[in-house]
Amino acid sequence: MLLCFQHNLLGDLACFFHRSPRLFQFHLYRIQISHLSRFLRSQDGIDVRNYGHLDGLPEAKRLGATLLGVEPTDVLVGGNSSLSLMYCCILFAHAFGLRPGAAPWSHEGKVRFLCPVPGYDRHFAICDTFGIEMIPVPLTGAGPDMDKVEALVRRDPTIKGIWCVPKYSNPTGETYSDETVARIAALPRAAGSGFVVMWDNAYAVHDLGPERIQLADLMGLARKAGTADAVLLTASTSKVTYAGAGISFLASAPETLARFAKHLGVHTIGANKVNQLAHARFLPDTATLETHMRRHAAILAPKFRCVLETLEQRLQALNIAEWSQPKGGYFVSLDTQPGLARQVVELCTQAGVKLTPAGATFPLGQDPENRNIRIAPTFPSLDELQQSMEVLVTAIELATLRARSTGA
Ligand SMILES: Cc1ncc(COP(=O)(O)O)c(C=O)c1O
């Protein structure tokens, strides 16, 4: 195994980098495409081939409402990417002001955002693009450290938002506790003007085992707290049907949604309603969605088992790394000894195993302790995964030994 680090003897083994489903998972939805010609009119008689209905078809809104735990009237249906909706939210808030009465962030000088870490690199990339300063906040296993979050928001009105992946967070796999969700729902009251909660529920229905973990109802709590216009919930079917050809959803209070739609109507005449209808017909109710997601879990659970068992068998007794034990989602988060993550990723690259760059899970790609590595086991086959995991754990052992021998 050591030789392969020098000479890439194993060839290109596997890619842990992609947070993508494997082809096999796409077969679960295959039937739809060949029947598209049947899907020309929605239940309400809307011809889905035409322009119009910027906010989406009613039956697609119902699917979004199921994923996000809100009412269909709170939902706007977008194109294939929820990330694109998030980008638009930040863009519109920056240029025009998103909440009713809120000034554009660009008029306010400095803008800061809270970024629970480790987190999703593309959230950080959006902030970076708009020159928004990112403030890392530690995750606790039950969501962000809310004492820190509340203290920061109270004393700094330039903090305009927080990124949240509340269920099976990317990459830690944690789900926010009921208390955390309630405190986040109240946050906009303590914050300066124009504050938004970016609630990216990308893994809302991605349980790996039979247990379906319930996330508290952010929208309900926000309504009670009077902050519903400041919460922006997103989800998509990227990890339900097709990663590059699903549909996405944005939910908020009607006033915020209407302001968003006003700007969106300049950006586009409407999303792909043929695809919305195909999805709504394929996943018409909660029971069908749950059955479908159990099929995904049957493909994914053995891959997560493989990762966790290899880590346990090879590293547990050595006590040289820590890792998450996710009950769902797409990732395992691994912490090496401080200072070693970049070296481990480099060793794996030399051996033909591609990992997410070390640091990617922190704002500006800078992990202050250089120890977090995100493992995304969904894309490789089980065989590739097993071999790649052997490479990864050997790289961790090697890097740790080197550090100990040099006293670094
Ligand atoms: C937390 C999170 N949000 C959003 C996305 C992307 O979602 P979409 O395909 O809907 O843009 C991902 C993809 O990996 C993700 O991990």
The ligand as an SDF file (V2000), in Angstrom:
LIG
                    3D

 16 16  0  0  0  0  0  0  0  0999 V2000
  -25.7870   21.4680    1.2940 C   0  0  0  0  0  0  0  0  0  0  0  0
  -26.0010   21.4600   -0.1700 C   0  0  0  0  0  0  0  0  0  0  0  0
  -26.8120   22.3660   -0.7130 N   0  0  0  0  0  0  0  0  0  0  0  0
  -27.0500   22.4070   -2.0370 C   0  0  0  0  0  0  0  0  0  0  0  0
  -26.4250   21.5120   -2.8840 C   0  0  0  0  0  0  0  0  0  0  0  0
  -26.6830   21.6200   -4.3440 C   0  0  0  0  0  0  0  0  0  0  0  0
  -28.0300   21.4940   -4.5840 O   0  0  0  0  0  0  0  0  0  0  0  0
  -28.6390   21.7270   -6.0400 P   0  0  0  0  0  0  0  0  0  0  0  0
  -28.2100   20.5930   -6.8930 O   0  0  0  0  0  0  0  0  0  0  0  0
  -30.1030   21.7500   -5.8100 O   0  0  0  0  0  0  0  0  0  0  0  0
  -28.1070   23.0330   -6.5530 O   0  0  0  0  0  0  0  0  0  0  0  0
  -25.5620   20.5460   -2.3580 C   0  0  0  0  0  0  0  0  0  0  0  0
  -24.8810   19.6030   -3.2500 C   0  0  0  0  0  0  0  0  0  0  0  0
  -23.9890   18.9090   -2.9060 O   0  0  0  0  0  0  0  0  0  0  0  0
  -25.3480   20.5290   -0.9740 C   0  0  0  0  0  0  0  0  0  0  0  0
  -24.5350   19.6320   -0.3870 O   0  0  0  0  0  0  0  0  0  0  0  0
  1  2  1  0
  2  3  1  0
  2 15  2  0
  3  4  2  0
  4  5  1  0
  5  6  1  0
  5 12  2  0
  6  7  1  0
  7  8  1  0
  8  9  2  0
  8 10  1  0
  8 11  1  0
 12 13  1  0
 12 15  1  0
 13 14  2  0
 15 16  1  0
M  END
$$$$
